């Protein structure tokens, strides 16, 4: 908890930046936007460089809480309807991509992928996936029986055709 408060304190201190946009970083930072400079400065101060650990902390403190709050504001039964969650999901994806781009860490990466796996296991694990379910047994039986019945029919046609004595058929 103490680390999180320190992290937030440093984050807020960048809102009162007195360097007037002059970069004091020892590494390259993504786009020159104000938020990118804040992310890179936080990584510089706490980790010395934009590392995966820094990216993890930024995702945990900035992106994931917004998504969690948005999901908590919805009724649990609406989580499985894509139209209800697509905006929140897209915002989470955009947040992870923006921070990764700012830190010049390739996106997607294993950390971001694990973040989405965690999100899916937490919120979407119990959602039905009917488009991937097996067809009804009647349909399976029809699909299996049809070629089985066609084989003797085809053999019979070949035998009848070759029994024709003229050999020209």
N, C-alpha and C positions, 0 to 999 in steps of 0.2 A: 504494500500500500504506500509505503514511504517513497519507493521508486516511482510509482505512478504519479504521486503528487509532485515530485521533483520534475518529472517529465512534463507534466502539464504546466508547471511554473515556468520552466524554460520556454515552453511553447508560447505561453502568454507574454513572456518578456520580449519575444521577437516582434510583437505587435508595436512595441515602443522602440523600434530599431533607430539608432542614431547614426548609423553609418551611411544613411541616405542611398542605399542600393549598392554600395561598393562591396564587392565580394571579398571576404577574407578567408575563403576556403582553400585548402591545399589540394583539392581535387576538382574535377569538372562536375558541374551540376547540369541537369536537364535544361529545359526551357527557362528563360529569364523571368518567369512569373513570380509573383510575391510568395505564393504558397510553395513553389519549388525551392526557393531560397530558404524558406523556413524549414522544410523537410531536410534539406541538405545540411543546414546549420545544426539542426538537432542531431543528425547522424555524426557530424563532425565533432560536436561537443561531447557526446556520450560514447561513441564507438570509434572515433578517429577517421572514419570513412563510411561510405554507404554500404553497409553489410547486410546480409540476409537477416541478421538479428535485429538490426535497426528497422528493416522493412517489416519484420514480424511485429515489432512494437508499434509502428505506425499503423499497421492494419488493425491490430488489436484495440488501439485507442481511438482511431478515427473512422475506419470503414465499417467494421463489424458491429459496433454499438448502434450506428444509424440503422443498419439492416435489422438488428434484433428489435429495436424499438418499433420499427415499421411493422414487423411481423407480429409483435405483441399487441399492436393497436388493432389488428384484424381478428376476426373470429377464427378459431382453430380449424373449423370446417372449410373455410375459404382458402386455406393454404394450398390445397391441391388443385385449385383452379388457376391455370396459367395467367389468365387475364387479370386476376387480382394481384399476383405477385411479380409479374414480368417487369414492371417499372422499378420495384425495389431491387430485384435481382440485377437488372441492367445498371442501376446506380451503384450497386456493390461492385460489379464487374468494372465499371468505369473508374471507381475510386481506386481499386487495386491496380488498374492499368496506369492511371495518372501518377500515383506515388512511385510505382516501379519505373516509369519513364523519367520522372524527376531524378530519381537516384541512379538512373542509367543502368538498371538491372533488367535483364531481358524478361519480357512478359509474353506468354505465361511461363511460370517457373514452378518448381516443386512446392514451394511454400504457398503460392497462390492456389495451386491445384489442391493442396491439402486443406486450405481454407474452405474451398468450395465443397470438398468431400465432407468436411465437418458440418457445413451448413446443410447439405443434403441429408446427412444422417440425423441431424437434429430436427429439421423442420419437415422434410419431405419423405421420410422413411416409410410412413404409413399410407402414403398416397397410392391409390390403385393405378396400375398400368395395364389397362385392358388391351391396348394396341399390341402388347407383347404376350398376351395370354394364348393358350392353345385353343385351336378351333373345337367346336363341339364334336363329340364322338361320331355322329352321323356323317359329318363332312369328312372326317379322317377315314372312315370306313369306305365312303364313296371314292375317295382319292386312291385308296389302296386296291380296292376291288376292280376298278376300271382297267388298269393295265393287266391285271391277272386274267381277266376275262378276255381281253383282246389277244393275248398270246395264243390260246388254242384256235381262235378264229383265224388269225393270220397263218398259222400252221396248216389249217384246213384249206385255206385258199391256195397256198403254195402246192399242197398235195394234189388238189383238184386240177390246178393249172398244168402240173407236170404229168398227170395221167392222160392228158389229151395226147393221143398217139401220133399226131403229125409232127411233133417236136418244134413247130414254128411258133408256138405260143409263149 
